[in-house]
Amino acid sequence: MLSLSVLAVSGLALVQSFAVGLVLPSNEAQILRTKRSVNAQTQQELASVLKCNTTIFGPSDPGFANATERYMQNIQPRILLSVRPSCEPDVARTVQYANHHNISFYAVSRGHSLTTDAARFTGIEIDLRNLNQIRVKPDRKTAEFQGGVYSYEATNNLWSQGLVTASGTCSCVSILGPALGGGHGLQQGKHGLTSDHIVNLNVVLADGSAVRVNEKTNPDLWWAFRGAGHNFGIVTSFESKVWPDNFKRYFVRTYQYLSSSHDAVFDAVNKFQGNGTLDPIWLASFGLYTMTPLSKTEATIIWTFLYDGPKTDAAVEALKPFDQLQPLSVDDVDTPYRDINTPIAGALNGSLCEPNKSHIIGTANLQVYNITTQRAIYDLYNQNIRQHPELGDTRVLVEGYAVKGVKSFRPEDSAVPVRDDNILTYFDVKLNSASNPLIPVAQKWRNQTIDLWNAGQPTRPPTAYVNYAAGYESLEARYGFEAWRLERLRNLKRKYDPMNKFAWYNPIVPV
């Protein structure tokens, strides 16, 4: 391990990598070149050009395993060196060094990338976890975040000051990583996606230069970073809007049902959500199929409703239809926003955040629930569990956020491809090993489930939230079906990343 010292300069940071050139090399050529280039001498040379209290881990260093641990055990980039910058300029210096020596690089904030593209990488990891500062501006209208900031760190810091911002419902990911793909979350009903409220970005470009990106400065990148940002640079700081929370409490109710209530529950949820017209006083409603002690033979149907404020008579009245569907349990929680991810298993120590597991995932966006399709997905779940009870950690999750704020922004104003999808889905078989012999079974199950979701809306093309995408979805499903949108993204890719150095996160190829 090599550690360097000097002082940091301002800034804030995030997710991937890139470089420039005239000819687009194959990823295989990049990997072969990197294998020849990175060795002990590389570690020493790189240390000599970095100026802050930055640490470099090689494979033989004690901290290397921790530095390279990831959420997805079965999708492992091949890390030859891990650089942990303590200031923004060292991110740029690392990029400059890598470019000069033709070494691939890959920046991570919290290592939660779900896409299979990451497994093709070989080279230098830029680990941003030490870039974790948060600063609320004096007017209390915006705050600056470093790219290594956990979502829970942002939520806790702002809550202690009576504020909230747009962020996701999984506390263990970064706040900015999801924003590069749009960023769904509990504030979107009122305010919109996380990316809709970013005010400024500081970005390291292909040549290692640092630029400011906002509506007036580099407006082409401003458009691209909000929805397809993983393709265009390393964001080393961002400023985003914040809003008063005033330490209020939030009402969360969770129901558990068995199969006899299944169809009636989905019918009631469709009426509750109103095909995208849910009042933003309701932050979201989440549904889940999973195995619980309530039954050994069929999945429990869990539904959670999150209300923007304390429990009221009006909130209880709105949930009465669900009281009448024979729930096995009803659990009410009164929580501060600081802890709001806990009831939906998204807390730092929750089941959604457990690291170093293998996951077979899939996703499809919906507008409403097709009840026939959902019943088929539920029956398929139970069939697979009966045949393979070892797959009992499988979760089939649906997320119905309020969407009024999302739809208040024009689709053409950012790279976020769709704003008329009302429901996100997430299929996840969790396994303890990347060599589990049931992986083919899990993959088949995943494919069948995604096919059913898409078959349930036959008049719509398949779409996928890019941050949930596994890497097998079409480019159009991830980035939009409009020809102008894809052409604009490809043109920007040719301009800012012609060698496709950002090839490791649902990439747009610049050809």
TORFIPA-464286 format. One record per residue: x, y, z of N, C-alpha, C in turn; residue in one letter. Coordinates in steps of 0.05 Angstrom, whole numbers, plus 5000, padded with zeros to 4 digits. Atoms other than C-alpha are relative to their C-alpha. Layout:
TORFIPA-464286
XYZXYZXYZA
...
//
This chain:
TORFIPA-464286
501749765000500050005000501750255000M
498649755001502550694982498250235009L
501549774991500151315018501550264994S
498749755007501452024996498750235016L
501249784985500352685030500650264986S
500049725007499453415015497150095005V
502549894993493153825014497949954979L
502150035019486353754980499150274990A
501349765011483154264935497049945000V
502950034997475654364931498949774983S
501350175019470753894899498349785012G
501950214993466353304900499849794977L
499350215020466052614860498149784993A
501650255006463051974827501149804980L
500150275012462551374782501749934978V
498650185018466651144721502650104988Q
497449955011472251294672499950094971S
499849995029474651514604502450154989F
497749895013479951744554499450064971A
500549935028480652014483502049874981V
498350115020483651774418498750024973G
501049985027482551724344498749754990L
501150255009480950994335498749855023V
501450144979475950604376501149725002L
499050274997479549984402497949815011P
501750204987476049344421500650005029S
499550024971475049234495502149795006N
498050214996479348604488502850124996E
497349885005485149024460500750185024A
499449834977484449514518500949835024Q
499450174977484548944568502849884997I
497350115004490748614537502150215005L
498149794996494349274537500350075029R
499949944971492549404609501549785015T
498650224986495048714631503050034998K
497149965004501848874602501050245014R
499049744991502049574631500150035030S
500349954971500149514705501749795015V
498350174984505449244753501050175024N
499049854977509349454815501150274993A
498949745009512849994776497850204995Q
502349825004506050284757499250125026T
500949914973504250334831501950225009Q
498049804991510750714846499850264983Q
500149775018510151174785497550175006E
502549864995502851344799500250155027L
499749864974504551504872501650254997A
498349765002509752004849498550244987S
501449775012504552424811497650095015V
502349924984499052434862500950175024L
499149794981499253014912498650005026K
501649984975493952914966500549755017C
499750234982493252415022498549764987N
501250215016491551884970501449745004T
498950264995492451144980499849834974T
500150195022494150624927500349725011I
499850274991492749894941500749824976F
499450215019496049334902498949735010G
501250264992493648604903501249875025P
498850124976498648414958499750175025S
500449834977496648985004497649915017D
502250104983492248815065497350134995P
502649875004486949325047498849964973G
500950035028486149094975497249874999F
502650145000480348614989497750195007A
502049814992476449155025499550214979N
500249795020477949664971498649914975A
501250105025475349214916497549845005T
502550154994469348884952497750144985E
502349895015462948964912497449875010R
502650114994455548854920499549744985Y
500550235017455348354863502449824998M
497850195000459947764876500449874972Q
499950145026458247464808500750194977N
499249805021460148104769502450155011I
497649904988467348254787501850124978Q
497949895017471748744748502749905010P
497350094992479048534748501650255007R
498649764990482349074791503049935004I
497150044998489949114784501250195021L
499349814980490749734827497450145009L
502349834990485750114871501150265011S
499249744991486850854879497850135015V
502049884983483151204935500750305004R
499349714997483651964924498850135024P
501049844978482952444981499450294992S
500849745010481953054937499449974970C
500850015028478953194869502350004980E
497950005020485353374833501449734996P
498850265003488052674846498449824982D
501750155019482152394807501050074972V
499149915027484352814747502849904995A
497250095005491752624757500049704994R
500150295006489951884758499149954972T
500950025028486151964693502250074981V
497849925017491952334662502149794998Q
497950215000496851804683499149754984Y
501150245014492351234658499950054970A
500149945029491351584591502849994988N
497249995010498851694583501249734996H
498950275001500350964596498049804988H
501950185013494350684558498849785018N
501150194980491350364620497050065003I
502849964995483850264628499550075029S
500649934972480650554690497050015004F
502850054994474050494725499550135028Y
500549864975471450974779497549905013A
502450104985466650734833499650185024V
500649854976463151094889499549805023S
500550204979460250504929499849724990R
499750275010461049904883497549844997G
502650145002453749744871499049974971H
500850045028453749704795498749734996S
501550255005448749164773500549884973L
499850095028450649104700502349814996T
497950195007454648534671502350134986T
497849865013458849044633502450035018D
497849964982463049144695501949765000A
498350244999465648424691502150004978A
498150005022469348584626502450185006R
497949804995473849104659502549875012F
497450064988481249014674501650265001T
498449764999485449594700500050135028G
499849844976485750144753497250085010I
502449904988479950264800500550275014E
500049744985478750984824497849995020I
501950044978475250894891499550275014D
500649734991471751534912499050025029L
501450004974469551334982501150215019R
498949794982474251845016499050284992N
501149755008470852404978497150015010L
502650044987465052445026499050245016N
500849764986464053165046497250104991Q
502749885006457153505049500050285011I
500149734990456154255054497450134990R
502449865007449454615056500750294995V
499549735006449755295023498650195020K
501249824980448255905067497150064996P
502849945004441556035034498249765005D
501550244994439455315051498149914978R
501550085023436755214981501449784984K
498450215014442354764954502149905019T
497750114984447854324982501949874980A
497950135016454354054954500749735012E
499450274992455953314958502449894985F
497950155014462252924943498949734991Q
501150245013461352314900500249755015G
499950244984463251804952498050005023G
502049984978457552034998497949784997V
502250194998452951465018497350164999Y
502649894998445551605009499250055029S
500849964972444551505083501550235013Y
498549784990450152005098498750274993E
501449765010446552525056497450045016A
502549984986439852375088500350085029T
499549934972442552395159501050285004N
498849744998446653015149497950224996N
502049805005440953405119497750005020L
502150024980435753145168500850145026W
499149864975440053405226499850304997S
500349715004439254095194497250074991Q
502849955007431754025181499550014970G
500249995029432653895106499849724988L
499950255015431553355054500950074971V
499449975029433853244982499049754986T
500850235016432052774926502249795000A
498150225000435552104934498449744999S
501350255003434051364928499149885026G
501050144976431050864977501949785010T
498050194992437350444984502350165013C
498149824985441850755038502949954994S
497250075003448250395019501250064973C
498949915025449050664949500750305003V
499449714999451851354933497550164993S
502349835008447151934924500250084971I
499749915027450052134857499949784979L
500050225020450851454823497249974988G
502750035012443251354815499250254984P
500849755014442552094794501050004971A
499050005028446851974732498149854981L
502050145016441351504708497250105004G
502649884994435651954731499650035030G
500149994971434851764804497150015010G
502750024987427951524828500350005030H
499949994971426251644900497450125012G
502549924985421151854953499250294996L
500749715004421552604936498950054972Q
500649955028419752504863497150094995Q
502849925004412252594871499750305003G
500149714996413253304896501950144982K
497949845012419753494863501249904974H
498850125024421953014808502349825007G
497750184997427952564798502350145013L
497649884989434652674832501450184980T
498649855021437652904766498650264993S
501549765007432153424757500850245017D
499449784981434853824815503050055005H
497249945000442253814803500450274988I
499549735009444754524795502750034986V
497349995012452154434779501349725003N
498350234999456953864763502850084995L
497149985007464553854766500949734989N
499550245014467153344717502949984990V
497450065012473753034698499549874973V
500450095027473952944623502149804991L
498250215011477752454578502950065004A
497249934999484252834578500950065029D
499349954972484152914654499550295008G
500649724993481853644651497450005016S
502449974984476553884700498450234989A
501849805011470554264674497550035018V
502649944987464254584702497849934981R
502250085017457754314675497450105013V
502649914991451054664683498350094976N
501849935021445354954642501350194980E
498849805017449755514614502949934991K
497250085006456755204615500149714992T
500150285011457654584572497249895000N
502850094999450154524561499549734987P
500450265012450953914516500649775021D
499550204978454153524574497950025021L
502149974980448953814621497649834993W
502250175009443553474579500749715004W
499350295000447352814576500449895027A
499450114973449552744648497449945016F
502550044985442352774672498449784986R
501450235012440152074650501849804988G
498050185013446251784614502850065009A
497449884991451852074656502349805003G
497950204997455651424665501849984976H
498650025026457951494593502050224994N
498749755010461352174594502150125018F
497949894984466152304651499749925029G
500050054971467752254725499050265013I
501149774986463352734764501550035026V
498549964976467753024818498750195020T
501649864981462553474850497350064989S
502649915010455253644846498650165022F
501649834983450654154876497149954993E
502750075005443353984885498150155019S
502049864984436954294912499349845025K
501050124975434654164983497450155008V
502549894992427954295016499649965030W
500550034972425354405087498649755007P
501450234989423353795126498950065028D
500949904973422854115196499649775019N
500050224981423953445231497349875004F
502750124998416953195216500249705000K
500150295000414852475224498549904975R
501250125023412651995169498649745008Y
501750244994407151465172500649794979F
499550225019408950795141498349765010V
501650244993404050205140500849774981R
499350245015405849495118498049785005T
501950234999400948935102501549754990Y
499250265010402348195093497649834992Q
502350165010397747755051501149734990Y
499550245014397547045024498549994974L
500950015028395446804955497050054996S
502949965003387946834968499350294996S
500549725003388447584970501450134977S
498249885020393247674912498750184980H
501249845022388747914856498650245010D
501549784989384548354900502050225009A
498049804992390848694928501050164976V
499049855024393448864858497850184988F
502249845010386649114837499750265017D
500249774982386349564898502450204997A
497749825004393449824886499750154974V
500449865025391749994814498150245004N
501849784994385950414839501350215017K
498649814982390250724894501950184984F
498049855014395750934846498950154976Q
501449845020390951164792501550044974G
498649985025395451034732501650264998N
498349775001400351574750498950265012G
501249764989395652044786500050005031T
499950024971397351854858500850275012L
499549744986397152474903502849985013D
497350014989404352644923500150005031P
500150044971402052644996500849725007I
499050274998403551904986502649994986W
497350015012410951824974500249764981L
499750245017410351114946498449775012A
500950254990407450424952501749784987S
498150215009412049814947498849735005F
500950274997410049094935502349804997G
497850194999414248474946498949725002L
500450284996413847724936502649905013Y
497650124987418547364984499049785019T
500750214981418646755030500350115028M
500049924972417046885103499149765017T
501050224983415346445164497049964998P
503050035002407946555147499249764984L
500650235016408345995096502549884989S
497750145011413345475073499549924971K
500650095027409745345007499350224980T
500749785019407846024978501150265011E
498849744993410646714977498050175015A
501549794987408147245024499950254982T
500349755015405447864989500150235020I
499649784981408048475027499650264985I
500449745012405549175012500450225020W
499449784982408249805043499250274988T
500849735008405350505038501450215017F
498549794987409351125055498650274996L
501649755000405751775073501850235008Y
498349764996408752475072499050165024D
500849874976407252645144499149805021G
500950194978404752345210497349884993P
502550155004398951865214497650195004K
502449844998392352215201497649834994T
502550145006385052015195499749964970D
500250025030385452165120501749784989A
498250215009391351705111498949725006A
501250264992388051135149497649944983V
502450045016381651235110500849914971E
499150075027385451185043500949714998A
499050285000388150505064497949805008L
502250194992381450205085499649774981K
500450235018380749795021502049785005P
498050214995387149425041499549865026F
500850124975384549305111498049774996D
502350185004378648925081500849764983Q
499150225017382948425041501349785015L
499050214983384447955098503049995004Q
497150014995391548155115500649825023P
499150164978395347685159501250175022L
498949814980398748275193499850284988S
499949715006398549035193501950135019V
497949884983404549415219500250304994D
499749725004404650165229502650105013D
497549884990411150565238499850304998V
499849715001412051295255503050065001D
497149985002419051495232500950274991T
498849775012423452095219501149934972P
499050055027425952175148502749875000Y
497350124996432851985172499949694998R
500250294999430351265181497949894981D
502350085016425151235126500549764982I
499550245016428750695086499949745015N
499950254984428750205144497549834996T
502350175003421449965136499949864973P
500050135026422849785063502649854995I
497650175001429249395078502450144986A
497849865013433649945048501950135018G
498149894981437350135111502849894995A
497250085004444950075113500549715007L
499750284993444349405148497749834992N
502350155009438049185112500749804979G
499550235019437348585066500750104972S
499349905027437749015003502950104998L
497349895001444649265023502249805007C
498050204992448148605041502149974978E
497950015021454848605003500949724994P
498550245007458748064968498249754998N
501850235007452947624946499849994969K
500650025028451247374877497150064995S
502749925006445047664845499449954971H
501150035028441147454783497650194999I
502049784999437148084768498750054973I
501449925025432248354717498050225007G
501949784995427548944708498450054975T
501849905021421849214666498350225012A
501749784991418149874672497149954992N
502850035005410549884676498550265003L
501849784994404750374675498049925021Q
501950114981399649954712500649705004V
499650294996399449244740497949854984Y
501750195013396648724694499549775020N
500550184978393248284746500449714991I
499550275011393347654702503049944999T
497150035001400747754690501249975027T
498950014973402147874763499449735013Q
500650274989398547234782501849794988R
498250195013402746854731502850025012A
497349964988409147154761500049885028I
500150114973406846974831499949694999Y
500150295002405146254810502849894992D
497350085008411946204776501950015023L
498449984976415246434840499649755017Y
500550234982411845894881500949744988N
499250245013413245364829503149965003Q
497150024998420745514830500949955029N
499250054972421045524906499349725008I
500650284994417544854911502149824988R
498050175012422644564863502850055011Q
497349924990428644934893499750185024H
500449844976427345154964502550175008P
497549854994434645394967499850294989E
500349735013432345994925498150185016L
502049864984428046254982500650295006G
499349724997431846914985499250174976D
500849855024428947114918497950215007T
501949784996425247784917499050094973R
501249875024420448034864498750255011V
500749744988419648774880498750184979L
501249805018415149294849499950275016V
499849734987415850044865498250194986E
502049815011410050514854500350275014G
499749734990412651214869497950184990Y
501649785011408351824862501750134977A
498549915024410252124794499350284990V
500849735009407052814790502450184994K
497749835004413753164799501749914977G
498450105023417252714748498850094974V
501449935025412052874695499950304996K
500149715004412653624707502450104984S
497749925016419353624670499749894971F
500250085028419753584594502049784993R
498250225006422752924568502450094983P
497849925018426953294515502150165014E
498149834987430553714567502349865014D
497850154988434953154593500249734986S
499650265012437552464574498349785014A
501950204988432352124620498049924978V
501550075024428751724566497049995003P
502950034997421851594595499150135026V
501249884976417451984643497149925003R
502850094998410851624632499949715011D
500150264986412850964666499450065030D
500949944973409350954734501149805021N
499250224982412250304763502749894992I
497550145004419250024770499749725011L
500050284990420349274778502949915004T
497350104994426348894805499849715008Y
499850294994427348134802502849945010F
497350044988433047884846500149735014D
499350254986435347174862502750055014V
497549964985440547244917501249745008K
498650254995445746694924502650065015L
497649964985451846604968502649964984N
497650075016456546384913499650064971S
500149955029458246584842500149754984A
499950265014459045844825497649825007S
502350154992452245624852498849854975N
501050155023449645064806497250084992P
502849925006442645374809499950274984L
500049755015444846004771498549974974I
501650035025442145734704497050005006P
502950014993435445594739499150295006V
500749724992435446304768499850184975A
500149845025437046604699497549944984Q
502550075015431346224666497650125014K
502249884984426646444722499950304995W
499949715005428947164713498950074973R
500949945027427847144638497049964997N
502850055002420946844645498450235014Q
501449794985418947374696500050264984T
499949765016421347954653498249984976I
501750045024417847664592497150035008D
502849974991411347624632499350295005L
500649724995411848344655499650154973W
500249875026412948574583497649914984N
502350115014407548114555497450125011A
502449884988402648444603499450284990G
500549735012403249104565500849994970Q
499250065027403348874492500150234981P
500049765018402249564462502350185005T
497849834993408449854494502749864995R
497350125002415849734477501249965027P
498850044974419949444534501950235007P
498249804990423349974576501249915027T
498650094976428349894633501450245013A
498649804985430750374687503049934999Y
497250075006438150424669501649925025V
498550074975440450384742499349725010N
500750284993436849704749500749814977Y
499550165023439049454681502349815005A
498050214995443048804680502049994977A
498150005022446548924613499049854975G
501050155022442348474568497850154985Y
502249855012436948994553500950154975E
499249855024436849364486500850285008S
499249724996440050044481497550185001L
502549845001433150324464498549985027E
501550034975430050024527501350165022A
498649864979435350354570500150314995R
499549725006436251024534497950144983Y
502149875014429951144494499849904971G
500650095027426650954428500050224979F
500049785019426651644396502750004985E
497650005016431651654339501850245006A
498449764995433752364354501549985027W
498750024973435352194427502549824998R
497750185002439951604410502250134983L
498049875017443352004355501450225015E
498749794984444652574402501949885020R
498250134981447652104454502449894986L
497750105014452051774402501850224991R
498349775008454452444376501650115023N
498549914976456252664446502149805008L
498150214993459652004458502550024981K
497849965018463852114395501750245007R
498649764993465652804419501649975025K
498850004973467352654492501349735007Y
498850274993469051904493500249834975D
499950145026470951684422501249725002P
498850264997475051094448498449825018M
501850174984469250844491501449915026N
498850074975473250854555497949965022K
502250064982466650884592498449774988F
501350235012464850194568499049805022A
500450194979463349894636497450035015W
502649974987456350134655497950074978Y
502149965021450850034603500850204979N
498749805017455150384551498450064974P
500849915026453050784491502549994982I
497650025017457950594435500050224980V
500049765016460151204395500449944970P
499850065029459250894325497249964990V
//
